[in-house]
Every structure is written in structure tokens, then in C-alpha cells.
Amino acid sequence: MIKSNVTNPVAIELKPLHKTSGKRVKLEDVYDSMKKEFEKTGTNQIVKYLKAIDGTDYVVLTNLDEVYLFC
């Protein structure tokens, strides 16, 4: 969570760039998994961030190579 003298903090979710097997993890696959979870249950990790942390308007999902921004 980045929160430094601002009214709208930004949550950052850092995902691994590689699996322990050495295979690269595409952030699109992580996003698709979260999207399916939302369609099935009505919630996911991003929704939880937006609801749980008061004043959070943005969530950044990144693996330090690719970035998704949720508002």
C-alpha cells in the first residue's frame, strides 16, 4: 500500500514473474484467473482490496514487467 500524505492510497499487488519451475508467468493468465473467480463468486483479490482498504480507489497488479490498473 502506497500512502504518503495523500487522500487516495494506491494498493499494489506484486505477482511473481516466474514459477519455481523457471517457467514465466504471464500476468494475463493471473488476470484471467481473477476474472473467472469474480464471475464464479462475485469477488476476487482486487475487489477485496477496493472494498477493504478505506479510500483505496486504485489497485495496481504487476509482476514488475507487465501492469494492470484497476479503478
NORSUL-V784674 format. One record per residue. N is the residue number from 1. RES is the residue in one letter. D_LAST is the distance of its C-alpha to the last C-alpha in Angstrom with 2 decimals. Layout:
# NORSUL-V784674
n: [N | N]
res: [RES | RES]
d_last: [D_LAST | D_LAST]
This chain:
# NORSUL-V784674
n: [1 | 2 | 3 | 4 | 5 | 6 | 7 | 8 | 9 | 10 | 11 | 12 | 13 | 14 | 15 | 16 | 17 | 18 | 19 | 20 | 21 | 22 | 23 | 24 | 25 | 26 | 27 | 28 | 29 | 30 | 31 | 32 | 33 | 34 | 35 | 36 | 37 | 38 | 39 | 40 | 41 | 42 | 43 | 44 | 45 | 46 | 47 | 48 | 49 | 50 | 51 | 52 | 53 | 54 | 55 | 56 | 57 | 58 | 59 | 60 | 61 | 62 | 63 | 64 | 65 | 66 | 67 | 68 | 69 | 70 | 71]
res: [M | I | K | S | N | V | T | N | P | V | A | I | E | L | K | P | L | H | K | T | S | G | K | R | V | K | L | E | D | V | Y | D | S | M | K | K | E | F | E | K | T | G | T | N | Q | I | V | K | Y | L | K | A | I | D | G | T | D | Y | V | V | L | T | N | L | D | E | V | Y | L | F | C]
d_last: [14.81 | 15.17 | 16.29 | 19.01 | 19.98 | 16.56 | 15.05 | 11.40 | 11.78 | 9.86 | 10.61 | 12.21 | 13.68 | 16.73 | 18.42 | 22.03 | 23.07 | 26.29 | 27.79 | 30.96 | 32.95 | 31.81 | 29.94 | 26.72 | 23.51 | 21.24 | 17.53 | 17.41 | 19.68 | 17.54 | 14.52 | 17.11 | 18.42 | 15.20 | 14.76 | 18.41 | 18.11 | 15.46 | 17.82 | 20.74 | 19.76 | 16.73 | 14.89 | 14.23 | 13.51 | 9.68 | 9.96 | 12.66 | 10.86 | 8.31 | 11.57 | 14.16 | 13.39 | 13.87 | 11.69 | 8.92 | 5.68 | 4.64 | 6.62 | 8.94 | 11.33 | 14.55 | 18.29 | 19.18 | 19.99 | 16.97 | 13.27 | 10.13 | 6.67 | 3.80 | 0.00]
